[in-house]
């Protein structure tokens, strides 16, 4: 195993971000001001010089801030690896830019999974329906908030 990258003597002005999915790289070595990650422990803002951390992602919005520009992605799940040298590696199972989400499909999916949850008879059916409700609720929140 390689040793951990050294912590710089001074805090860099930018955070270098890699954001990857199993089938492509969304962001590669891009210098940004900040990312906001939907961690299972809550929203986590990451700036240059952040303490080294590993965070599990929950369904929600990943925001990438660069100057006055903000790019938002909806992520389903994954992990964020924050390194002490102001690098962040974000790995998501699925992600889509928020502006490409169809609100009517989100509402339909939420209604469908809510109905499935209320009529589920086995633990497996309940778990699958609950996951659908959780993801579609997070999608809805991404669109409205």
C-alpha positions in Angstrom: 0.0 0.0 0.0 1.3 3.4 -0.9 1.6 6.0 1.9 -1.0 8.7 2.2 -0.4 11.9 0.2 1.3 14.5 2.3 -0.8 17.3 3.8 0.4 20.6 2.2 2.0 23.2 4.3 -0.6 25.8 3.2 -4.2 25.4 2.1 -4.6 25.5 -1.7 -7.1 28.0 -3.1 -9.0 25.3 -5.0 -10.3 21.8 -4.4 -9.5 19.3 -7.1 -12.5 17.1 -7.9 -12.9 13.7 -9.7 -16.5 12.6 -10.0 -16.9 9.2 -11.6 -19.7 6.7 -12.4 -19.2 3.0 -13.3 -19.6 3.8 -17.0 -18.0 7.3 -17.4 -16.1 10.1 -15.7 -18.3 13.2 -15.2 -15.5 15.4 -13.8 -11.8 14.7 -14.0 -9.2 16.7 -12.1 -11.3 19.9 -12.1 -10.4 22.7 -9.8 -13.4 24.1 -8.0 -14.2 26.3 -5.0 -16.4 23.8 -3.1 -18.6 20.8 -3.4 -21.7 20.0 -1.3 -22.2 16.3 -0.9 -25.4 14.5 0.1 -23.8 12.3 2.8 -25.8 9.8 4.9 -24.9 12.0 7.9 -26.3 15.1 6.3 -25.2 17.7 3.7 -21.4 18.0 3.8 -19.7 21.1 2.4 -16.1 20.4 1.3 -13.6 23.3 0.8 -9.9 23.2 0.1 -8.1 22.0 3.2 -10.9 19.8 4.4 -9.9 17.1 6.8 -9.5 13.6 5.3 -12.9 11.9 5.3 -14.8 9.0 3.7 -18.5 9.6 3.5 -21.3 7.4 2.2 -23.6 9.2 -0.2 -27.4 9.0 0.0 -29.9 9.9 -2.8 -29.7 13.7 -3.1 -28.0 16.6 -4.9 -24.3 16.9 -5.4 -23.4 20.6 -6.0 -20.2 21.7 -7.6 -19.3 25.4 -7.1 -16.9 27.1 -9.4 -16.9 30.9 -9.1 -20.4 32.1 -9.7 -21.4 28.8 -11.5 -23.0 25.9 -9.7 -23.6 22.5 -11.4 -26.0 20.2 -9.7 -26.2 16.4 -10.1 -28.7 14.0 -8.6 -26.8 11.0 -7.2 -28.4 7.7 -6.1 -25.6 6.5 -3.8 -21.9 6.0 -3.6 -18.9 7.3 -1.6 -16.9 10.5 -1.4 -13.2 10.2 -0.5 -11.9 13.6 0.7 -8.1 13.7 0.9 -6.0 16.0 3.1 -4.2 17.4 0.0 -7.4 19.1 -1.2 -8.4 16.4 -3.6 -11.9 14.8 -3.6 -12.8 11.6 -5.3 -16.6 11.1 -5.6 -17.9 7.8 -6.9 -21.6 7.4 -7.5 -23.6 4.4 -8.7 -25.9 6.6 -10.8 -26.0 10.4 -11.4 -27.8 12.8 -13.7 -27.7 16.6 -14.0 -30.7 18.0 -12.1 -31.7 20.0 -15.2 -32.3 16.8 -17.1 -34.8 15.3 -14.7 -38.5 15.2 -15.8 -40.7 16.4 -12.9 -43.8 14.6 -14.3 -41.9 11.3 -14.3 -40.7 11.9 -10.7 -44.3 12.5 -9.5 -45.5 9.4 -11.3 -42.8 7.3 -9.9 -43.4 8.6 -6.4 -47.1 7.8 -6.7 -46.4 4.4 -8.1 -43.9 3.4 -5.3 -46.2 4.9 -2.6 -49.0 2.7 -3.8 -46.7 -0.4 -4.0 -45.5 0.3 -0.4 -49.1 0.5 0.9 -50.0 -2.8 -0.8 -46.8 -4.7 -0.2 -47.2 -8.0 1.7 -43.7 -9.4 2.0 -40.6 -7.8 3.6 -38.9 -7.8 0.2 -41.8 -6.0 -1.5 -41.8 -3.5 1.3 -38.1 -2.9 1.1 -38.1 -2.4 -2.7 -41.1 -0.1 -2.5 -39.5 1.9 0.3 -36.3 2.4 -1.7 -38.4 3.6 -4.6 -40.3 6.1 -2.3 -37.0 7.3 -0.8 -35.3 7.9 -4.2 -38.3 9.6 -5.8 -38.8 11.8 -2.7 -35.1 12.8 -3.0 -35.6 13.5 -6.7 -38.6 15.6 -5.9 -36.7 17.5 -3.3 -33.9 18.1 -5.8 -36.3 19.6 -8.2 -38.2 21.8 -5.7 -35.3 22.9 -3.4 
